[in-house]
Amino acid sequence: MTNRPHTPPPTATAQREHPFARDPGRWEKERSRAVRTGHVRDHTCSAACELVLVHEHTLWGWLAWTVPGDGTPPEIPCQIGVLTPAARRLQRLAPRWLTRRPAQRIAVGTPPGSLRFAAAAIALISLLAGLVAIRHEVPLDVALPAMLLAPLLAEHLPDWLDTQAREHVRIVEGDIACRYLQRLTVLQTLLLQAAAGSHRYELHRSAEAGQSLLWDAAGLLQTRDTCSASADLIALERLMLELAHQVAQTPGYTAQHGAAGANQVCDPGRPLGPNPPGPRPTTDPAARRVPNPPLQKGTLPMNQPEPGPALPAVDVYLLFAHEPYYPPDAQEINTSVVAASSLLHPCVRQPDGARIHDRLVHGRQPGEIVPLSTLTHELGGGARWPEVGDWEAAIQDLLRLVRDRDCDALSLGLPDIARALVCAGPHSEIRAVDPTSGEHRAYGPAERIEVLAVVGRHLAWAEAGSRLWPGNGLLPPINPAGLPAASGQEPHATRSGRTSRSG
């Protein structure tokens, strides 16, 4: 779907980032301070130990590291905080507030309780100040409330501010969850560094999209374990890798924007998802897509899976836009997704359909959704379509199959901008004008990836555990290598109840 960045791949899988990777001297300073002022991690530690934490603040949030007693830098953070996407200036203070030093407390009362040292100090100061104020004839009904209110605020206001700050931050803890999320933070750091050194819109938009994906991943890891959320996390990581590929292909991008992230992006053999370290799911992650509710027209959503080896692939899907139609009791349908094998249906113009099918599945990843516009781009912008076949006739025949329910399809009512993006090439850009403000807005490859990502999630929802049925009596493919012999030979009666899904 997209070309790999023109950076030579590393000889080994990228190593995990260590604390302050871009400023190694900073870690030594923080480590020395931690050794002097707190408890470091060693063989004597138990679950009850309160370890001193070193916080590394970034543009996307923070990483909290423990300090090993043997002097080596830690490999996995014990806590990762992710800031909400599009955070305002005041909200960006939340990470600093939440990672402040723990308050010192004084044990008081029976049963044992505690009081902030600051609250006790302020109570003493307010008492002395109140006595002085009363001595200088300040009314008692003014001085007394102030004396009582000051220590109460010192005790309870920080807790209230903690609650407010946590609404704008998602905090992930635990070795397995942090080990996986750390991989995504490396990619987001790469995107942010590329955007910081450039005025190009697509770089800044990729960084914004990456922050949203990182936020979603943190939410999954907060509420689910890595095993049950594996398919969702794989989808998010694949999207972030695609964004990183787009950044690496941007003119003017250089490797110094993030060596560790570039290594991670360019490693073709690196597995996706959080398994290991957790137990692997029993089903193939490629076949486990993320369910999602139907796509609604009027909103711009946000998969272009990774390009694969030059071999035919199973479970490839064709996405094509068409003239809108209106099924009974349904919204407008203007885009359809079908199994690639539907092009082998005898009711589709042949041999054009078989030739398009051969081109469609060549070099794809399992589960990949390929827009018709991507094929046009790969065929020299459409100049080589005559060598393949009459795509217009084949698409019209496919649409007729869909509407007659002779094959399964995911039928969508895409918003105008989303539809324009999937009709444009993978590296194209479209511009829209706000009629009220007259402001121009550009949409490019990053937004196209987002649209295809949402389509992929709706496809998983539509399939609901079984593949899209491509129809009966399919012709053999031109290049059958790697394809099942009976692809699509599923009885029509078993699928007739779930053919056309409206978006």
C-alpha positions in Angstrom: 0.0 0.0 0.0 2.8 2.4 0.9 6.5 2.2 0.2 8.9 1.5 3.0 11.1 4.4 4.2 14.3 4.7 2.4 16.3 4.0 5.5 18.3 0.7 5.7 16.8 -1.6 8.2 18.8 -2.4 11.3 20.6 -5.7 11.7 18.7 -6.5 14.9 15.5 -5.7 16.6 15.6 -2.2 18.2 16.5 -2.2 21.9 14.1 -0.8 24.4 14.6 2.8 25.3 16.4 3.5 28.6 15.7 6.5 30.8 16.5 9.9 29.2 17.8 8.2 26.1 18.6 11.6 24.5 20.3 13.0 27.6 22.2 10.1 29.3 23.9 12.5 31.8 20.5 13.4 33.2 19.9 9.8 34.4 23.1 9.8 36.3 22.1 13.0 38.1 18.7 11.7 38.9 20.0 8.4 40.1 22.6 10.0 42.4 19.8 12.2 43.9 17.6 9.1 44.4 20.3 7.2 46.1 20.8 10.0 48.5 17.2 10.8 49.3 15.2 7.6 48.9 14.9 3.8 48.7 16.3 2.2 45.6 15.3 -1.2 44.2 17.5 -4.1 45.3 17.2 -7.7 46.5 15.9 -6.7 49.9 12.8 -5.0 48.4 9.3 -6.3 49.2 5.9 -5.4 47.9 5.5 -2.9 50.8 8.6 -1.0 49.9 8.1 2.6 48.8 10.6 3.1 46.1 11.8 6.5 44.9 10.7 7.2 41.4 12.5 9.2 38.7 10.0 10.9 36.3 10.9 11.5 32.7 8.5 14.1 31.3 7.8 14.2 27.6 5.4 16.0 25.2 3.0 13.1 25.3 3.1 12.4 29.1 5.7 10.8 31.3 7.5 7.6 32.3 8.3 6.8 35.9 11.4 4.7 36.5 12.6 2.9 39.6 16.3 3.1 40.4 18.1 -0.3 40.5 20.6 -0.7 43.4 23.3 -2.2 41.1 23.7 1.0 39.2 22.3 -0.3 35.8 19.6 1.7 34.1 16.1 0.1 34.2 14.7 -1.3 31.0 11.0 -1.1 31.8 9.2 1.9 33.4 7.0 1.1 36.4 4.4 3.6 35.3 3.5 5.5 32.1 1.1 8.5 32.0 -0.4 9.6 28.7 -1.8 13.1 28.3 -5.2 13.6 26.6 -5.0 14.5 22.9 -5.3 18.2 22.0 -4.7 19.2 25.7 -5.0 22.9 26.5 -2.3 24.8 28.2 -3.7 24.4 31.7 -4.3 20.7 31.1 -0.6 20.2 30.2 0.2 21.0 33.8 -1.5 17.8 34.9 1.5 15.5 34.4 3.7 17.9 36.4 1.2 18.1 39.2 0.6 14.3 39.4 4.3 13.5 39.4 5.2 15.9 42.2 7.0 14.6 45.3 4.7 12.7 47.7 3.5 14.9 50.6 5.1 14.3 54.0 2.4 13.2 56.5 2.2 13.3 60.3 0.5 10.4 62.1 -2.2 11.7 64.4 -5.2 10.5 66.4 -6.5 7.1 67.5 -7.3 5.1 65.4 -4.1 6.1 63.4 -4.7 8.8 60.9 -2.4 11.2 59.1 -2.2 14.9 58.4 -0.1 16.6 55.7 2.9 18.3 57.1 2.1 21.3 55.0 -1.4 21.5 56.5 0.0 21.3 60.0 2.5 24.0 59.3 -0.2 26.3 57.7 -2.5 25.6 60.7 0.2 26.9 63.0 1.0 29.9 60.8 -2.7 30.8 60.4 -3.2 30.6 64.2 -0.3 33.0 64.8 -1.4 35.3 62.0 -5.0 35.2 63.3 -4.0 36.1 66.8 -1.9 39.0 65.5 -4.9 40.1 63.3 -7.3 40.0 66.2 -4.8 42.0 68.3 -4.8 44.6 65.6 -8.6 44.9 65.8 -9.5 42.7 62.8 -13.1 41.5 63.4 -13.3 38.0 64.9 -15.8 36.9 62.3 -13.2 37.6 59.6 -10.1 36.3 61.3 -11.6 33.0 62.7 -12.9 31.6 59.4 -9.6 32.4 57.7 -7.7 30.6 60.5 -9.9 27.5 60.0 -10.1 27.6 56.2 -6.4 27.8 55.5 -5.4 24.4 57.0 -8.5 22.7 55.5 -7.6 23.9 52.1 -4.0 22.8 52.6 -5.2 19.3 53.5 -8.0 18.7 51.0 -7.3 21.0 48.0 -4.4 18.8 46.7 -6.7 15.8 46.6 -9.3 17.7 44.6 -6.7 18.9 42.2 -5.4 15.3 41.8 -8.9 14.2 40.8 -9.2 17.0 38.3 -5.8 16.3 36.8 -6.5 12.5 36.4 -9.4 13.3 34.1 -6.8 14.5 31.6 -4.3 11.7 32.0 -4.4 7.9 31.7 -1.9 6.1 33.9 -0.8 2.6 33.2 1.1 0.4 35.7 2.5 -3.1 35.8 5.4 -4.6 34.0 3.5 -6.3 31.1 1.3 -3.3 30.3 4.2 -0.8 30.6 6.5 -3.0 28.5 4.0 -2.9 25.7 2.9 0.7 26.0 6.6 1.7 26.0 6.9 0.4 22.4 4.1 2.8 21.3 5.7 5.7 23.2 8.9 5.3 21.2 6.9 5.7 18.0 5.0 8.7 19.4 8.3 10.3 20.4 9.5 9.9 16.8 6.3 11.5 15.5 6.6 14.5 17.9 10.3 15.0 17.2 9.6 15.1 13.5 6.8 17.6 13.9 8.8 19.8 16.2 11.5 20.3 13.6 9.2 21.1 10.7 6.3 23.4 9.7 4.8 20.7 7.4 1.1 20.2 8.2 1.2 16.4 7.6 3.9 15.9 10.2 1.9 17.8 12.8 -1.3 16.0 11.9 0.5 12.6 12.2 1.7 13.6 15.7 -1.9 14.5 16.7 -3.2 11.2 15.4 -0.4 9.3 17.2 -1.3 11.0 20.5 -4.9 9.8 20.0 -3.8 6.3 19.3 -1.5 6.3 22.3 -4.4 7.6 24.5 -6.7 4.8 23.2 -4.0 2.2 23.9 -3.5 3.5 27.5 -7.3 3.2 28.0 -7.3 -0.4 26.9 -4.4 -1.3 29.2 -6.1 0.4 32.1 -9.3 -1.6 31.8 -8.2 -4.9 30.2 -5.3 -7.3 30.3 -2.9 -7.6 27.4 -4.2 -11.0 26.4 -7.9 -10.0 26.0 -7.0 -6.7 24.4 -4.3 -8.1 22.1 -6.3 -7.7 18.8 -7.1 -4.1 19.6 -3.6 -3.3 20.6 -2.2 -4.8 17.4 -4.5 -2.7 15.4 -3.4 0.5 17.2 0.3 -0.4 16.9 -0.1 -1.1 13.2 -1.6 2.3 12.7 1.2 4.0 14.6 3.7 2.1 12.5 1.9 3.4 9.4 2.1 6.9 10.7 5.8 6.5 11.4 6.3 5.2 7.8 4.5 8.2 6.4 6.8 10.5 8.5 9.9 8.6 7.3 8.9 9.2 3.7 8.2 12.9 4.1 10.7 15.1 2.2 13.3 16.6 4.5 12.9 13.9 7.2 16.2 12.6 8.6 17.1 9.8 11.0 18.2 12.2 13.7 14.6 12.9 14.5 14.7 9.7 16.6 17.1 6.8 16.0 15.4 4.4 18.4 12.0 5.0 16.9 13.4 4.7 13.4 14.9 1.4 14.2 11.6 0.2 15.6 9.7 1.3 12.5 12.1 -0.2 10.0 12.4 -3.7 11.6 10.3 -5.8 9.3 10.6 -9.0 11.5 9.4 -7.4 14.7 6.1 -8.9 15.9 3.1 -6.7 16.6 1.1 -6.7 19.8 1.8 -7.3 23.4 2.4 -11.1 23.1 5.0 -12.0 24.4 5.3 -11.2 27.3 1.7 -12.4 28.0 0.3 -15.7 26.8 -0.4 -15.6 23.1 -4.0 -15.7 22.0 -5.1 -19.0 20.5 -6.5 -17.4 17.3 -4.5 -15.6 14.7 -4.3 -11.9 15.5 -4.7 -11.1 11.8 -8.1 -12.6 11.9 -9.1 -10.8 15.1 -10.2 -7.3 14.2 -11.6 -4.7 16.5 -15.4 -4.6 16.6 -17.0 -1.2 16.3 -20.5 0.2 16.0 -21.8 1.2 12.6 -20.1 4.2 10.9 -22.3 7.3 10.8 -22.3 9.8 8.0 -21.3 13.3 9.0 -18.2 12.5 11.0 -14.6 12.1 9.8 -13.3 8.9 11.3 -9.8 7.7 11.3 -5.8 1.2 8.5 -3.8 0.8 6.0 -2.0 -2.4 7.1 1.6 -2.8 6.5 2.8 -3.8 3.0 3.8 -7.4 2.8 5.9 -9.8 0.7 5.2 -10.0 -3.0 3.0 -13.2 -2.7 -0.7 -13.7 -3.1 -2.6 -13.2 0.2 -5.8 -14.5 1.5 -8.5 -12.5 3.2 -7.8 -9.3 1.2 -10.7 -6.9 0.7 -11.5 -4.4 -2.1 -13.0 -1.0 -1.1 -14.7 1.0 -3.8 -16.9 4.1 -3.9 -20.0 4.2 -6.2 -23.1 6.2 -6.9 -25.2 6.4 -3.7 -28.3 4.3 -3.3 -30.8 4.1 -0.5 -32.0 0.8 0.8 -35.4 0.6 2.5 -35.2 2.0 6.1 -31.5 2.7 5.8 -29.2 5.7 5.3 -27.3 6.5 2.1 -24.8 3.8 0.9 -22.0 5.2 -1.2 -19.0 2.9 -0.5 -18.8 -0.9 -0.3 -16.1 -3.4 0.9 -16.2 -6.9 -0.6 -13.9 -10.0 -0.3 -11.3 -9.9 -3.1 -12.5 -13.3 -4.3 -15.8 -11.7 -5.3 -13.9 -10.5 -8.4 -13.8 -14.2 -9.5 -17.6 -14.4 -9.5 -18.9 -15.5 -13.0 -21.3 -12.6 -13.0 -18.4 -10.2 -12.9 -16.9 -9.3 -16.3 -14.2 -11.8 -17.1 -11.3 -12.2 -17.5 -11.1 -8.6 -16.3 -12.3 -9.5 -12.8 -9.7 -12.3 -12.4 -6.9 -10.0 -13.6 -7.9 -7.3 -11.2 -8.1 -9.9 -8.4 -4.6 -11.1 -9.2 -3.3 -7.5 -9.0 -5.3 -6.9 -5.8 -4.0 -9.8 -3.8 -0.4 -9.6 -4.9 2.0 -8.6 -2.1 -0.8 -7.8 0.5 -1.1 -8.7 4.1 -3.9 -10.9 5.3 -6.9 -8.8 6.3 -5.7 -5.8 4.3 -8.3 -3.4 2.9 -7.2 -2.1 -0.5 -9.1 0.9 -2.0 -9.6 0.9 -5.7 -7.7 4.2 -5.8 -4.6 2.4 -4.4 -4.7 0.1 -7.4 -5.0 3.1 -9.7 -2.0 4.6 -8.0 0.0 1.4 -8.4 -1.0 1.3 -12.1 0.8 4.5 -13.0 -2.1 6.7 -11.9 -4.5 4.6 -14.1 -2.4 4.7 -17.3 -1.9 0.9 -17.1 -5.5 -0.1 -16.3 -6.0 -1.2 -20.0 -3.3 -3.8 -19.5 -5.3 -5.2 -16.5 -9.0 -4.9 -17.5 -12.1 -2.7 -17.6 -12.3 -1.7 -13.9 -15.5 0.3 -14.4 -17.4 -2.7 -15.8 -16.1 -4.9 -13.1 -17.1 -2.5 -10.3 -20.6 -2.1 -11.8 -21.0 -5.9 -11.8 -19.7 -6.1 -8.2 -22.2 -3.5 -7.1 -25.0 -5.4 -8.8 -23.9 -8.5 -6.9 -24.0 -6.6 -3.7 -27.4 -5.1 -4.3 -28.8 -8.5 -5.4 -27.3 -10.1 -2.3 -25.3 -12.6 -4.4 -22.2 -11.9 -2.3 -21.6 -10.4 1.1 -20.4 -6.8 1.5 -19.8 -4.1 4.1 -22.0 -1.2 2.9 -21.1 2.2 4.2 -22.3 5.8 4.1 -19.0 7.6 4.4 -18.9 11.3 5.1 -17.9 13.5 2.1 -14.3 14.1 3.2 -13.8 10.5 4.2 -15.1 9.3 0.8 -12.9 11.8 -1.0 -9.9 10.5 0.9 -10.4 6.8 -0.1 -11.1 7.9 -3.7 -7.7 9.7 -3.7 -4.4 8.0 -4.0 -2.4 7.0 -0.9 -0.1 10.1 -1.1 -2.7 12.6 -2.3 -4.0 15.6 -0.5 -7.5 17.1 -0.6 -8.5 20.6 0.5 -11.8 21.7 2.0 -13.2 25.1 2.7 -15.3 25.9 5.7 -18.3 27.9 4.3 -18.8 29.8 7.5 -15.3 30.9 8.2 -13.7 30.6 4.8 -10.8 28.7 6.4 -9.0 26.1 4.2 -8.2 22.7 5.7 -5.9 20.1 4.1 -6.4 16.3 4.5 -3.7 13.9 3.5 -2.2 10.4 4.0 -2.6 10.5 7.8 -6.3 11.1 7.6 -6.7 8.5 4.9 -5.1 5.9 7.2 -7.5 6.9 9.9 -10.5 6.4 7.6 -9.3 2.9 6.5 -8.7 2.1 10.2 -12.3 2.7 11.1 -13.5 0.8 8.0 -11.4 -2.1 9.2 -13.0 -2.0 12.6 -16.5 -1.9 11.1 -15.6 -4.8 8.8 -14.7 -6.9 11.9 -18.1 -5.9 13.4 -19.9 -6.9 10.2 -18.1 -10.3 9.9 -18.8 -11.2 13.5 -16.7 -14.3 13.5 -17.1 -15.4 9.9 -15.7 -14.1 6.7 -17.5 -12.1 4.0 -19.0 -14.6 1.6 -17.7 -13.9 -1.9 -20.5 -15.8 -3.8 -21.0 -19.2 -5.4 -19.3 -20.8 -8.4 -16.1 -18.7 -8.3 -13.6 -19.0 -11.1 -10.1 -20.2 -10.3 -7.6 -17.4 -9.7 -4.9 -16.6 -12.3 -2.2 -17.3 -9.7 -3.6 -19.8 -7.2 -0.3 -20.0 -5.1 -1.0 -19.3 -1.5 -4.8 -19.2 -2.0 -7.1 -22.0 -0.6 -8.4 -24.3 -3.3 -12.0 -23.8 -2.3 -11.9 -20.1 -1.6 -15.4 -18.7 -1.3 -17.2 -22.0 -2.0 -19.6 -21.4 0.9 -23.3 -22.2 0.4 -25.3 -19.2 -0.2 -28.1 -20.3 2.2 -25.7 -20.1 5.2 -24.9 -16.4 4.5 -28.1 -15.0 3.1 -29.1 -13.5 6.4 -26.1 -11.2 6.9 -25.2 -10.0 3.5 -25.4 -6.2 3.2 -24.5 -4.3 6.3 -25.4 -0.6 6.3 -22.9 1.8 7.9 
